[in-house]
Amino acid sequence: MLSPNAQQKTDMLKRLARVEGQIRGVQKLIDQDEDCEKIIQQMTAARKALDKAFHEMLACVIEANVCNDQGAEFAERMAQVRALMSKYA
């Protein structure tokens, strides 16, 4: 199985760093006894960001297993699949 390419790896690490920051923000809100609804909103945002990271990694696995040496047209179609997964999942 292939690993993410350099750009995918960089993008994933940036995305996860943002999730990490969101989680720290949630911890801070809880520590400061903020309103529960505000905390829930931030938790939802963090969860969605982590879900998006998961879907990107899933697309990477699909791409690695399906696109292997299939050419530029297939890679373009795979990019469309990745975009749809990211948009609707």
Backbone as CSV, one residue per row, in Angstrom:
resi,resn,N_x,N_y,N_z,CA_x,CA_y,CA_z,C_x,C_y,C_z
1,MET,0.842,-1.176,0.000,0.000,0.000,0.000,0.889,1.242,0.000
2,LEU,0.477,2.260,-0.735,1.250,3.484,-0.857,0.972,4.440,0.290
3,SER,1.937,5.285,0.566,1.785,6.346,1.556,1.326,7.606,0.856
4,PRO,0.810,8.577,1.621,0.421,9.843,1.000,1.634,10.512,0.358
5,ASN,1.391,11.254,-0.742,2.501,11.990,-1.344,2.859,13.176,-0.449
6,ALA,3.911,13.882,-0.789,4.419,14.961,0.068,3.366,16.036,0.312
7,GLN,2.623,16.432,-0.736,1.607,17.475,-0.568,0.454,16.987,0.302
8,GLN,0.025,15.746,0.089,-1.045,15.179,0.906,-0.623,15.107,2.370
9,LYS,0.615,14.720,2.594,1.128,14.623,3.965,1.141,15.997,4.623
10,THR,1.637,16.999,3.909,1.681,18.363,4.444,0.276,18.859,4.762
11,ASP,-0.643,18.651,3.821,-2.029,19.091,4.021,-2.669,18.390,5.212
12,MET,-2.428,17.086,5.346,-3.011,16.333,6.451,-2.460,16.803,7.794
13,LEU,-1.163,17.034,7.857,-0.573,17.499,9.112,-1.100,18.875,9.493
14,LYS,-1.302,19.754,8.517,-1.883,21.078,8.790,-3.318,20.935,9.296
15,ARG,-4.071,20.070,8.638,-5.467,19.853,9.035,-5.547,19.317,10.468
16,LEU,-4.696,18.360,10.779,-4.697,17.788,12.135,-4.224,18.795,13.177
17,ALA,-3.306,19.674,12.805,-2.873,20.725,13.731,-4.035,21.668,14.042
18,ARG,-4.857,21.958,13.031,-6.040,22.804,13.277,-7.018,22.094,14.204
19,VAL,-7.214,20.796,14.000,-8.098,20.023,14.881,-7.551,20.058,16.313
20,GLU,-6.259,19.881,16.423,-5.626,19.923,17.747,-5.894,21.264,18.428
21,GLY,-5.784,22.343,17.668,-6.069,23.671,18.213,-7.524,23.813,18.631
22,GLN,-8.417,23.243,17.833,-9.836,23.286,18.184,-10.099,22.529,19.485
23,ILE,-9.472,21.389,19.647,-9.654,20.592,20.868,-9.117,21.351,22.080
24,ARG,-7.975,21.994,21.914,-7.452,22.817,23.018,-8.422,23.943,23.359
25,GLY,-9.043,24.511,22.324,-10.046,25.555,22.553,-11.237,25.029,23.336
26,VAL,-11.674,23.818,23.010,-12.780,23.200,23.747,-12.382,22.999,25.210
27,GLN,-11.175,22.521,25.436,-10.706,22.320,26.808,-10.694,23.643,27.575
28,LYS,-10.270,24.693,26.906,-10.224,26.017,27.537,-11.631,26.501,27.880
29,LEU,-12.579,26.297,26.956,-13.962,26.693,27.221,-14.529,25.961,28.433
30,ILE,-14.246,24.671,28.510,-14.722,23.876,29.653,-14.079,24.377,30.938
31,ASP,-12.781,24.616,30.892,-12.057,25.100,32.072,-12.587,26.451,32.541
32,GLN,-13.037,27.274,31.594,-13.549,28.608,31.923,-15.053,28.603,32.227
33,ASP,-15.616,27.409,32.338,-17.047,27.264,32.652,-17.947,28.011,31.675
34,GLU,-17.617,27.919,30.398,-18.432,28.564,29.360,-19.760,27.829,29.193
35,ASP,-20.660,28.477,28.490,-21.981,27.942,28.201,-21.866,26.607,27.456
36,CYS,-22.671,25.649,27.842,-22.623,24.315,27.236,-22.871,24.351,25.732
37,GLU,-23.784,25.197,25.279,-24.072,25.257,23.851,-22.857,25.746,23.063
38,LYS,-22.134,26.697,23.620,-20.916,27.191,22.975,-19.876,26.072,22.878
39,ILE,-19.758,25.286,23.923,-18.817,24.160,23.939,-19.227,23.119,22.901
40,ILE,-20.521,22.828,22.834,-21.019,21.855,21.864,-20.731,22.317,20.444
41,GLN,-20.921,23.595,20.172,-20.639,24.130,18.835,-19.179,23.899,18.459
42,GLN,-18.288,24.155,19.383,-16.861,23.983,19.106,-16.490,22.507,18.972
43,MET,-17.135,21.662,19.773,-16.890,20.224,19.647,-17.364,19.716,18.288
44,THR,-18.506,20.219,17.831,-19.039,19.832,16.530,-18.076,20.239,15.416
45,ALA,-17.547,21.444,15.513,-16.592,21.915,14.506,-15.343,21.035,14.490
46,ALA,-14.845,20.676,15.658,-13.657,19.824,15.745,-13.950,18.441,15.178
47,ARG,-15.110,17.922,15.495,-15.482,16.599,14.997,-15.598,16.590,13.477
48,LYS,-16.206,17.625,12.925,-16.335,17.713,11.472,-14.970,17.847,10.809
49,ALA,-14.082,18.612,11.423,-12.735,18.765,10.873,-11.987,17.430,10.890
50,LEU,-12.149,16.672,11.964,-11.502,15.364,12.048,-12.129,14.392,11.044
51,ASP,-13.456,14.458,10.878,-14.116,13.628,9.869,-13.583,13.950,8.475
52,LYS,-13.385,15.220,8.183,-12.868,15.607,6.873,-11.455,15.046,6.681
53,ALA,-10.633,15.095,7.717,-9.294,14.520,7.638,-9.377,13.013,7.372
54,PHE,-10.306,12.350,8.037,-10.510,10.913,7.825,-10.890,10.637,6.379
55,HIS,-11.804,11.427,5.826,-12.246,11.206,4.451,-11.112,11.456,3.454
56,GLU,-10.280,12.426,3.737,-9.125,12.668,2.879,-8.174,11.467,2.899
57,MET,-7.968,10.905,4.082,-7.095,9.742,4.193,-7.725,8.536,3.507
58,LEU,-9.033,8.388,3.628,-9.741,7.310,2.949,-9.598,7.450,1.435
59,ALA,-9.729,8.670,0.937,-9.550,8.911,-0.494,-8.131,8.555,-0.928
60,CYS,-7.163,8.823,-0.072,-5.773,8.478,-0.372,-5.622,6.958,-0.521
61,VAL,-6.265,6.217,0.358,-6.202,4.752,0.289,-6.863,4.253,-0.996
62,ILE,-8.017,4.809,-1.312,-8.707,4.404,-2.537,-7.842,4.730,-3.743
63,GLU,-7.302,5.930,-3.765,-6.447,6.352,-4.875,-5.237,5.436,-5.028
64,ALA,-4.613,5.098,-3.921,-3.422,4.245,-3.961,-3.746,2.850,-4.506
65,ASN,-4.941,2.381,-4.207,-5.304,1.026,-4.621,-5.974,0.954,-5.986
66,VAL,-6.545,2.056,-6.447,-7.303,2.030,-7.690,-6.571,2.740,-8.821
67,CYS,-5.878,3.801,-8.495,-5.288,4.661,-9.528,-3.906,4.235,-9.969
68,ASN,-3.365,3.241,-9.395,-1.997,2.860,-9.677,-1.764,2.723,-11.186
69,ASP,-1.007,3.659,-11.742,-0.630,3.651,-13.156,-1.826,3.655,-14.114
70,GLN,-2.857,4.386,-13.773,-4.036,4.442,-14.632,-4.034,5.656,-15.562
71,GLY,-3.100,6.570,-15.416,-3.020,7.715,-16.311,-3.677,8.969,-15.766
72,ALA,-3.469,10.063,-16.486,-3.916,11.376,-16.039,-5.442,11.491,-15.994
73,GLU,-6.135,10.925,-16.977,-7.589,11.033,-16.995,-8.200,10.364,-15.767
74,PHE,-7.682,9.207,-15.419,-8.191,8.495,-14.248,-7.878,9.269,-12.977
75,ALA,-6.691,9.841,-12.904,-6.310,10.630,-11.735,-7.234,11.836,-11.579
76,GLU,-7.633,12.425,-12.700,-8.557,13.556,-12.668,-9.932,13.124,-12.134
77,ARG,-10.402,11.967,-12.597,-11.677,11.442,-12.098,-11.583,11.134,-10.608
78,MET,-10.444,10.633,-10.180,-10.257,10.336,-8.762,-10.281,11.617,-7.945
79,ALA,-9.739,12.694,-8.476,-9.787,13.988,-7.792,-11.234,14.440,-7.627
80,GLN,-12.066,14.160,-8.622,-13.484,14.499,-8.519,-14.161,13.667,-7.431
81,VAL,-13.821,12.392,-7.360,-14.369,11.529,-6.313,-13.944,12.051,-4.940
82,ARG,-12.686,12.425,-4.811,-12.178,12.968,-3.548,-12.959,14.214,-3.160
83,ALA,-13.211,15.089,-4.119,-13.950,16.330,-3.849,-15.379,16.021,-3.406
84,LEU,-16.031,15.053,-4.052,-17.384,14.684,-3.664,-17.431,14.081,-2.266
85,MET,-16.471,13.226,-1.963,-16.413,12.631,-0.621,-16.237,13.716,0.432
86,SER,-15.367,14.650,0.139,-15.097,15.722,1.079,-16.317,16.617,1.254
87,LYS,-17.032,16.872,0.185,-18.175,17.778,0.222,-19.377,17.171,0.930
88,TYR,-19.657,15.904,0.676,-20.897,15.301,1.157,-20.761,14.348,2.329
89,ALA,-19.573,13.992,2.692,-19.402,13.032,3.799,-19.199,13.744,5.113
